[in-house]
Amino acid sequence: MSFWASFVAPFLGLTLAITEGTLYGGHSLGSPCLPGQPCMLAFISDNPVMLHCPHGYFSTHISWQYLDPQWTDQPPATFLHAGIAPLLSQGKLQRLRSKSRLVANSLYIQRPHVKDSGLYTCREGDATIAYYEVDFQDAGHLQVSHAGLGETPLENATAELEDGTLAELFTAWSPWQACDHCGHPGERKRVGFCYVRITNKEGQEEKPLPCGMVRRKHPLLPQRGPELRVETCHVPCDAAHLLASNDSNAVPTMLYSTYHLLPNTTAFLHCPASSIYSPVYWQEGHTSLTHLELLQNNSTTQSLDKATGGGILRVSFQNGSHGSLYQCYVNRHLVGKFWVSSPGAMLPRMELPETYSVAVSLILGLGMFLVFLVFLSIIQSCRKKPAIAVV
């Protein structure tokens, strides 16, 4: 992977995720989260998330604080601040800041870990304006089932805990995502989060909570991971998609990178802006690479990553000279092309002019983004000018 590709990829992924609306705001069982009110959310680890800070877009006094549930008798600690970087003494806060960004003063975390679960608060000065209790559920324990293979989701389970307490473990499902492809057979998926309903020995039911939150209070709670359900779908293309497909002058915003693999080595292709929460679709040349086909063929050279819902494609070569062009789509938009080859294999000539156009579009996009940041900083600096004392 080239230096420019590795530099642009994180920026491009975040930009596309924001413009396409693919950043996930978390799963809350029951009533939706209201601005300024305490909110409990479940996410899947290793997938980007966004915690929103209401009414903080133009404020220069926004800060984000974090509290680990294991930090007893400690107040939340600031780890991100608009405009200045707070001094951090704890290693966990330093690691959390390194993978977090402020986007219009909302908190964007690129790859959260299970251990990043806890309390997140957005503050404007001394006022708390957003309050999130977050459970990052382990993507490593993700249970994937495909309807096309006759597989079924996990069933509800009941366990007896200490003092006669009963725990019902179940999966709370997010809505079905859109079909990842149109005009041809594709796939759609939905994410399931582990929840627990506690019934105490008096027979009173408590409000269902994400499993990680309950396990802190009840360590004997059985292990159960999140789920991903996949099924085949077939939908027609709408007029907007057909118009964009037929526009020969349109230059898609995407990442283009090359990989040269030696025999028996592996490349991991990361599709920009993809996650377990967004429809993602892969092609090798003109051949679809779906979850179902790869599982049915029991492929040893290609596989889709479970933790990201197919956002990462694993490719390996066994022997001989070989080269393939892989393309990935998010929300049916082409966002990435990857030329994977053994040493010496040549890139198809037809791809060279398009590669140049893509590089230009990336540079222009980065420039426009930087101009926007400068413009935003000017607005913020003009909002509150220091008073001038006249003697």
C-alpha positions as CSV (number, residue, x, y, z in Angstrom):
1,M,0.0,0.0,0.0
2,S,1.4,3.4,-1.0
3,F,2.3,6.2,1.4
4,W,-0.4,8.5,-0.1
5,A,-3.0,5.8,0.2
6,S,-2.2,5.1,3.9
7,F,-2.2,8.9,4.5
8,V,-5.5,9.6,2.7
9,A,-7.4,6.5,3.7
10,P,-8.4,7.6,7.3
11,F,-9.4,11.1,6.1
12,L,-11.3,9.7,3.2
13,G,-13.1,7.2,5.3
14,L,-14.2,9.8,7.8
15,T,-15.2,12.2,5.1
16,L,-17.3,9.6,3.2
17,A,-18.8,8.3,6.4
18,I,-20.0,11.8,7.4
19,T,-21.3,12.8,3.9
20,E,-23.0,9.4,3.4
21,G,-24.4,9.3,6.9
22,T,-22.9,5.9,7.7
23,L,-21.6,6.8,11.2
24,Y,-23.6,4.8,13.7
25,G,-25.1,6.5,16.7
26,G,-25.5,3.4,18.9
27,H,-28.4,1.1,19.9
28,S,-30.7,2.1,22.6
29,L,-33.5,-0.2,23.7
30,G,-36.8,1.5,24.4
31,S,-37.2,5.2,24.1
32,P,-34.8,7.2,21.9
33,C,-32.0,9.2,23.4
34,L,-32.9,12.9,24.1
35,P,-30.5,15.8,24.1
36,G,-29.2,16.5,27.5
37,Q,-30.7,13.4,29.1
38,P,-28.7,10.3,30.3
39,C,-28.6,7.7,27.5
40,M,-27.4,4.0,27.4
41,L,-26.0,2.8,24.2
42,A,-24.6,-0.4,22.8
43,F,-22.0,-0.6,20.0
44,I,-19.8,-3.3,18.4
45,S,-16.1,-2.9,19.1
46,D,-13.6,-2.3,16.2
47,N,-16.2,-0.3,14.2
48,P,-16.2,3.6,14.1
49,V,-18.9,5.4,16.2
50,M,-20.1,8.9,16.7
51,L,-21.3,10.3,20.0
52,H,-23.2,13.5,19.3
53,C,-22.8,16.7,21.2
54,P,-26.0,18.8,20.8
55,H,-25.8,22.5,20.1
56,G,-22.0,22.5,20.2
57,Y,-21.2,23.0,16.6
58,F,-19.7,26.5,16.8
59,S,-18.7,26.4,20.5
60,T,-15.0,26.7,21.3
61,H,-15.5,25.5,24.9
62,I,-16.5,21.9,24.2
63,S,-14.8,19.1,26.0
64,W,-15.3,15.4,26.3
65,Q,-14.8,13.5,29.5
66,Y,-14.5,9.8,30.2
67,L,-15.0,7.7,33.3
68,D,-14.0,4.0,33.5
69,P,-16.5,2.0,35.6
70,Q,-13.6,0.5,37.5
71,W,-12.3,3.9,38.6
72,T,-14.1,4.1,41.9
73,D,-14.4,7.4,43.7
74,Q,-13.0,9.4,40.8
75,P,-14.7,12.1,38.7
76,P,-14.8,11.9,34.9
77,A,-11.5,13.0,33.3
78,T,-11.2,15.3,30.2
79,F,-9.4,13.7,27.3
80,L,-10.5,15.9,24.4
81,H,-11.0,19.6,24.2
82,A,-11.8,21.9,21.3
83,G,-8.7,24.0,20.5
84,I,-6.3,22.7,23.1
85,A,-5.0,19.3,24.1
86,P,-5.4,18.5,27.8
87,L,-2.4,17.0,29.7
88,L,-3.1,13.3,30.3
89,S,-1.4,11.3,33.0
90,Q,-3.3,8.0,32.6
91,G,-2.2,5.7,29.8
92,K,-5.8,4.7,29.0
93,L,-6.9,8.3,28.4
94,Q,-3.9,8.8,26.2
95,R,-4.8,5.8,24.1
96,L,-8.4,6.9,23.9
97,R,-7.5,10.4,22.7
98,S,-5.1,8.9,20.1
99,K,-8.0,7.2,18.3
100,S,-10.6,9.9,18.8
101,R,-11.5,13.0,16.9
102,L,-13.8,16.0,17.2
103,V,-16.2,16.3,14.3
104,A,-18.3,19.5,14.7
105,N,-17.6,18.9,18.4
106,S,-19.1,15.5,18.4
107,L,-16.9,12.6,19.4
108,Y,-15.7,10.2,16.6
109,I,-13.9,7.1,17.8
110,Q,-12.2,5.1,14.9
111,R,-11.7,1.7,16.5
112,P,-13.1,1.5,20.0
113,H,-12.1,-1.5,22.2
114,V,-14.3,-3.4,24.7
115,K,-12.2,-1.8,27.5
116,D,-13.3,1.7,26.2
117,S,-16.8,1.0,27.6
118,G,-17.9,3.5,30.3
119,L,-19.3,7.0,30.8
120,Y,-18.8,9.7,28.1
121,T,-20.0,13.2,28.7
122,C,-19.9,16.3,26.5
123,R,-19.4,19.6,28.4
124,E,-19.7,23.2,27.3
125,G,-17.7,25.0,29.9
126,D,-19.1,23.7,33.2
127,A,-22.4,22.5,31.9
128,T,-22.9,18.9,30.8
129,I,-25.0,18.8,27.6
130,A,-24.7,15.1,26.6
131,Y,-24.3,12.0,28.8
132,Y,-23.7,8.5,27.4
133,E,-23.2,5.3,29.2
134,V,-21.6,3.1,26.5
135,D,-21.2,-0.7,26.2
136,F,-18.7,-1.7,23.4
137,Q,-19.6,-5.4,22.8
138,D,-16.8,-7.7,21.7
139,A,-16.6,-8.1,17.9
140,G,-14.3,-11.1,18.5
141,H,-17.3,-13.0,19.9
142,L,-19.7,-11.9,17.1
143,Q,-22.1,-14.7,16.1
144,V,-22.8,-14.6,12.3
145,S,-25.7,-16.4,10.7
146,H,-26.7,-16.5,7.1
147,A,-30.3,-17.3,6.1
148,G,-29.1,-18.8,2.8
149,L,-27.2,-21.5,4.7
150,G,-30.2,-22.4,6.9
151,E,-28.4,-20.9,9.9
152,T,-30.5,-19.4,12.7
153,P,-29.8,-16.6,15.2
154,L,-29.1,-17.3,18.9
155,E,-32.1,-18.2,21.1
156,N,-33.0,-16.5,24.3
157,A,-31.2,-18.0,27.3
158,T,-32.0,-17.9,31.1
159,A,-29.5,-18.2,33.9
160,E,-29.8,-18.1,37.7
161,L,-27.5,-15.7,39.3
162,E,-26.6,-15.1,43.0
163,D,-29.4,-14.6,45.6
164,G,-32.0,-16.2,43.4
165,T,-31.8,-13.5,40.7
166,L,-32.8,-14.6,37.2
167,A,-31.2,-13.2,34.0
168,E,-32.8,-13.5,30.6
169,L,-30.2,-13.0,27.8
170,F,-31.5,-12.0,24.4
171,T,-30.6,-10.2,21.2
172,A,-32.0,-6.7,20.5
173,W,-31.9,-6.2,16.7
174,S,-31.2,-3.0,14.8
175,P,-33.3,-2.5,11.7
176,W,-32.4,-4.2,8.4
177,Q,-29.8,-2.2,6.4
178,A,-30.5,-1.5,2.7
179,C,-29.6,-4.1,0.2
180,D,-25.9,-3.7,-0.7
181,H,-26.5,-4.0,-4.4
182,C,-29.3,-3.2,-6.9
183,G,-30.3,-4.6,-10.2
184,H,-28.6,-7.9,-9.3
185,P,-28.8,-10.3,-6.3
186,G,-27.1,-8.8,-3.2
187,E,-27.2,-9.1,0.5
188,R,-28.5,-7.2,3.5
189,K,-27.6,-7.4,7.1
190,R,-28.7,-6.3,10.6
191,V,-26.8,-6.1,13.8
192,G,-27.9,-7.7,17.1
193,F,-26.8,-6.5,20.5
194,C,-26.6,-8.6,23.7
195,Y,-29.1,-7.4,26.3
196,V,-30.1,-8.8,29.7
197,R,-33.4,-8.5,31.6
198,I,-33.0,-9.1,35.3
199,T,-35.8,-10.4,37.5
200,N,-35.0,-10.2,41.3
201,K,-36.1,-12.8,43.8
202,E,-39.3,-10.8,44.6
203,G,-40.3,-11.3,40.9
204,Q,-39.7,-7.6,39.9
205,E,-38.3,-7.1,36.4
206,E,-35.6,-4.4,35.9
207,K,-35.1,-2.4,32.7
208,P,-33.2,-4.4,30.1
209,L,-29.5,-3.3,29.8
210,P,-26.6,-4.2,27.5
211,C,-24.8,-7.3,28.7
212,G,-21.5,-5.5,29.6
213,M,-23.3,-3.1,32.0
214,V,-25.1,-6.0,33.8
215,R,-21.9,-8.1,34.0
216,R,-20.1,-5.4,36.0
217,K,-22.8,-5.9,38.7
218,H,-23.3,-9.6,38.2
219,P,-19.9,-11.2,37.3
220,L,-21.5,-14.7,37.1
221,L,-23.6,-13.7,34.0
222,P,-22.9,-16.2,31.2
223,Q,-20.9,-15.0,28.2
224,R,-22.9,-14.1,25.1
225,G,-21.7,-12.0,22.2
226,P,-23.4,-9.7,19.7
227,E,-24.9,-11.1,16.4
228,L,-24.9,-10.3,12.7
229,R,-27.7,-11.6,10.5
230,V,-27.2,-11.8,6.7
231,E,-29.7,-12.7,4.0
232,T,-30.0,-12.5,0.2
233,C,-31.9,-9.6,-1.3
234,H,-32.8,-8.4,-4.8
235,V,-34.0,-4.9,-5.4
236,P,-34.3,-2.7,-8.5
237,C,-32.1,0.4,-9.0
238,D,-33.8,3.7,-8.5
239,A,-33.6,6.6,-11.0
240,A,-30.9,8.5,-9.1
241,H,-28.6,5.4,-9.1
242,L,-29.1,4.8,-12.9
243,L,-28.5,8.5,-13.7
244,A,-25.2,8.4,-11.7
245,S,-24.1,5.2,-13.3
246,N,-24.6,6.6,-16.8
247,D,-22.8,9.9,-16.1
248,S,-19.5,9.4,-18.0
249,N,-18.1,12.7,-16.5
250,A,-18.7,11.8,-12.9
251,V,-15.4,11.1,-11.0
252,P,-16.2,9.0,-7.9
253,T,-14.5,9.8,-4.7
254,M,-12.5,6.8,-3.8
255,L,-9.3,5.3,-2.6
256,Y,-7.0,3.5,-5.1
257,S,-4.1,1.5,-3.8
258,T,-1.9,-1.4,-5.0
259,Y,-0.6,-4.5,-3.2
260,H,2.2,-6.8,-4.5
261,L,2.0,-10.2,-2.8
262,L,4.5,-12.9,-2.6
263,P,3.2,-16.5,-2.7
264,N,1.5,-17.6,0.5
265,T,1.2,-14.0,1.8
266,T,-2.0,-12.2,2.6
267,A,-3.4,-8.7,2.0
268,F,-6.2,-7.1,4.0
269,L,-8.2,-4.6,1.8
270,H,-10.0,-2.0,4.0
271,C,-13.0,-0.5,2.2
272,P,-13.2,3.3,3.1
273,A,-16.2,4.4,5.2
274,S,-17.4,0.8,5.7
275,S,-18.4,-0.7,9.0
276,I,-20.7,-3.3,10.4
277,Y,-23.4,-0.7,10.4
278,S,-23.3,0.1,6.6
279,P,-24.1,-1.9,3.4
280,V,-20.8,-2.9,1.8
281,Y,-20.3,-4.9,-1.4
282,W,-17.2,-6.3,-3.1
283,Q,-16.3,-7.3,-6.6
284,E,-13.3,-9.0,-8.2
285,G,-13.4,-7.7,-11.7
286,H,-17.1,-8.1,-12.6
287,T,-17.6,-11.1,-10.2
288,S,-19.5,-10.5,-7.0
289,L,-17.9,-11.6,-3.7
290,T,-20.8,-12.1,-1.3
291,H,-20.8,-13.7,2.1
292,L,-22.9,-16.6,0.8
293,E,-20.8,-17.4,-2.2
294,L,-17.5,-17.3,-0.3
295,L,-18.9,-19.5,2.5
296,Q,-20.5,-22.0,0.1
297,N,-17.3,-22.2,-1.9
298,N,-15.2,-22.5,1.3
299,S,-12.6,-20.3,-0.3
300,T,-9.1,-20.4,1.1
301,T,-7.8,-17.4,-0.8
302,Q,-10.6,-14.9,-0.1
303,S,-12.8,-14.1,2.9
304,L,-14.8,-11.3,4.4
305,D,-14.0,-10.0,7.8
306,K,-16.8,-10.8,10.4
307,A,-16.0,-8.0,12.9
308,T,-16.7,-5.3,10.3
309,G,-19.5,-7.0,8.5
310,G,-17.5,-7.5,5.4
311,G,-15.7,-4.1,5.4
312,I,-12.3,-5.9,5.1
313,L,-11.5,-8.4,2.4
314,R,-8.7,-10.9,3.0
315,V,-6.9,-11.9,-0.2
316,S,-4.0,-14.3,-0.7
317,F,-2.1,-15.9,-3.6
318,Q,-0.9,-19.5,-3.6
319,N,1.6,-19.5,-6.5
320,G,2.1,-18.3,-10.0
321,S,1.8,-14.9,-11.6
322,H,-1.6,-13.3,-10.9
323,G,-3.3,-10.0,-10.7
324,S,-6.9,-8.9,-9.8
325,L,-8.7,-5.6,-9.5
326,Y,-11.0,-5.5,-6.5
327,Q,-13.7,-2.8,-6.0
328,C,-15.8,-2.0,-2.9
329,Y,-19.1,-0.1,-2.6
330,V,-20.7,1.5,0.4
331,N,-24.3,2.4,0.2
332,R,-24.0,1.3,-3.5
333,H,-21.4,4.0,-4.2
334,L,-18.0,3.0,-5.4
335,V,-15.5,4.1,-2.8
336,G,-12.4,1.9,-3.3
337,K,-10.3,0.1,-5.9
338,F,-7.4,-2.2,-5.1
339,W,-5.0,-3.7,-7.6
340,V,-3.6,-6.9,-6.0
341,S,-1.0,-8.8,-7.9
342,S,2.1,-11.0,-7.6
343,P,5.4,-9.2,-8.4
344,G,5.7,-8.4,-12.1
345,A,2.0,-8.4,-12.9
346,M,1.0,-5.3,-14.8
347,L,-1.9,-3.0,-14.0
348,P,-4.5,-2.9,-16.8
349,R,-3.8,0.0,-19.1
350,M,-7.5,1.1,-19.0
351,E,-7.1,1.8,-15.2
352,L,-4.3,4.3,-15.5
353,P,-6.2,7.5,-16.6
354,E,-8.9,6.8,-14.0
355,T,-6.3,6.4,-11.3
356,Y,-4.9,9.8,-12.1
357,S,-8.4,11.3,-12.0
358,V,-9.0,9.7,-8.6
359,A,-5.7,11.1,-7.2
360,V,-6.7,14.6,-8.4
361,S,-10.1,14.3,-6.8
362,L,-8.6,13.2,-3.5
363,I,-6.2,16.2,-3.5
364,L,-9.0,18.6,-4.3
365,G,-11.2,17.1,-1.6
366,L,-8.5,17.3,1.0
367,G,-7.9,21.0,0.0
368,M,-11.6,21.8,0.2
369,F,-11.7,20.2,3.7
370,L,-8.7,22.3,4.9
371,V,-10.3,25.5,3.5
372,F,-13.5,24.6,5.4
373,L,-11.5,24.2,8.7
374,V,-9.8,27.5,8.2
375,F,-13.2,29.2,7.5
376,L,-14.7,27.6,10.6
377,S,-11.9,28.7,12.8
378,I,-12.3,32.3,11.6
379,I,-16.0,32.2,12.4
380,Q,-15.3,30.8,15.9
381,S,-12.7,33.4,16.6
382,C,-15.0,36.2,15.6
383,R,-18.0,35.0,17.7
384,K,-16.4,36.1,21.0
385,K,-14.0,39.0,20.7
386,P,-12.2,40.2,23.9
387,A,-13.6,43.4,25.3
388,I,-11.5,46.6,24.8
389,A,-11.2,48.9,27.8
390,V,-11.2,52.6,26.9
391,V,-9.3,54.8,29.3
